[in-house]
Amino acid sequence: MIRLRNRNADPARFQGEGPDGAERATFAAGCFWGVEAAFRQVHGVLQTAVGYTGGHVADHARHAEAVEVWFDPAQVSYAELLQTFWRVHNPTTRNRQGFDFGSQYRSAIFCHDASQLEAAIASRDAEQQSLKRQIVTEITPASAFYRAAERHQRYLEKHGHPACAATIR
């Protein structure tokens, strides 16, 4: 049983605020550049940031490369964001996506509330039905999100790349 209790409940540790009326979702699916580019294409996604989360300390040790997604729930549902998450990576490879390997490239859904937790579990179970290999995606409470340096934000867009090869399944 997954418990939705924040290890790092101090709200100041969640850097930044999203647009008025927006909700937050956080996903890790390998190299954050390609994951961010995929979510930026979703109608209703208002803002994204790449960074690090899921670890225990602020120096990025044991953190996953992740994307914080702020979305308008009147335009796109959390369930639709989960569909994008499953589409852009291989959730059956532990600590690896494409040529990138290590725990920072793990597959994870970081839930911000009980409804996200419930939706993530249901989505994982539905996705598992279409796969032969076991999904290894972590579903865990959101913890502190540390925004990556500006040079990493919208990286593929800044460098004229439409997508990251590892994010196409």
N, C-alpha and C positions, 0 to 999 in steps of 0.2 A: 504494500500500500504506500502510495506517495503522499507525503504530508506537505501541504502548502504553508510552510513556515520559512520566513526569510532569515537566512543566516546573517545577513548584513542589512538589517531592517532600517538603519539610519537613512532617511530619505535623501539626505545631502549626498550620499554616495552614488545616487543615480544622477549622473551628470546631465544637466539640461532639462528643459521642459519642452514639450511638443506644442503644436498649434492648439488654439482653443477648440475644445470639443473632440480632439483626437484621442485615440487610444494607442497604447504602446504594445508592441510585440517584439520578442528578441529570439533570434535563430542563429545557430551555428551549423554550417554545412560545408566545411572545408575552407579554402582560401576566401577571406571575406570580400575581396574585390569583385569576384564574379557573382557572389551571392547578393551583394548590394546592387550590382547592375541589374540582376533579374528582378529584384523587388522594386526597383525604381521604374520598371516598365508596367507595373500593376496599377491600373486606374484606381484611384482612391488612396494610394500611398502618397502622403503629403511630404514626408521628410525621412531621410535615412542617415545613419551614421555607422561607420565601422569602428570596432573597438574590441575590447577584451572583457570576458566575464566567465563566471563559473569556477574561478580559483579561490584561493584563500587569502591572498595578500595583494597589495597594490602594485607590486613589481612585475606583474603579469605571469608569475609562476603558476603553472597548472591551469591557466586560463585558456579558454577556447577563443579563437578568432570568431567574432560574432557580428551580427548586424542588428542594430536597433531600428525598428520600423515604426513610424508614427503614421497612423491611418485614420481615415474618416469612416466610421462604421456605417454611415448612411450610404456610402459608395462601394465599400468592399467589406466583406465579413472576415472575421478571424478564420473561419473555415476555408475561405478562398485563399487566404495567405498560407494556410497549412498545405493546400494543394500545390502552391508554388514551391514551398519548401521541399516537398517530396519530389517534385519534378526536376529540381536543379542539382540534385546530388544523389549519390548512392548510399542509402541509409543502412546498407548491410555490410559495409566495410568499417571495421573498428579503427579509429584513429588514422584514417587515410582517405584522401580524395585525390584521384588521379596520381600525379607525381609527388604530391605533398603527403608526408606522413609525420606522425607525432600526435600527441594528445591535444595539441592546440588546433588540430584539424578534425576533431571529433564531430559527430552529428549530435545536435542537442536542441531541444526546445526549452526555453526558459520562460516559465509561466508567471504572469503578473497577478493573477487572481484565480479563484476557484473555477470560474467558467472557462478560462483558457486551459486550465489543467484538464477539465472534463473533455473539452473539445480536442485537445492534443491526444489524449488517450484513445478516444473514439476514432480519430483520424488515423492514428498509428495502426490500430486494430483493423480498420478498413483497408489501409494500404498493404498490410501484411498479407491479405487475401490474394493479392495479385503478384506476390513475390515467392520464389522458391526458397531463398535464403532468409534467415532470421534477421529482422530489423534490430540494430544495436543502438538506435537513437536514444539518448538520455532524455527523459522528461523530468524536469526539476524546477523548483522555485527560482524565480529570477533573483539574482544577487547584484552586487555593485557592478555597474557597467562603466568601464574606463575607455573613453573615446580615444581612438588612435590619433597620431599626429596628422595634421592637415594634409600632408603629402599623400596619405593613404585614402582620404575621403574622395569618393567618385573617381578613383584611380583609373579605371579602364576608360571612362568617359574622357578624362583629361588627356589620355594618351592615344585616343582614337581607336580603341579596341571595342568591338561590339559585345564581346562576351569572353569569359574564361573557358578554355577547353574542358576543364574539369567540372564545369557546372552544367554541362549539357548531357542529359541521360537519354 
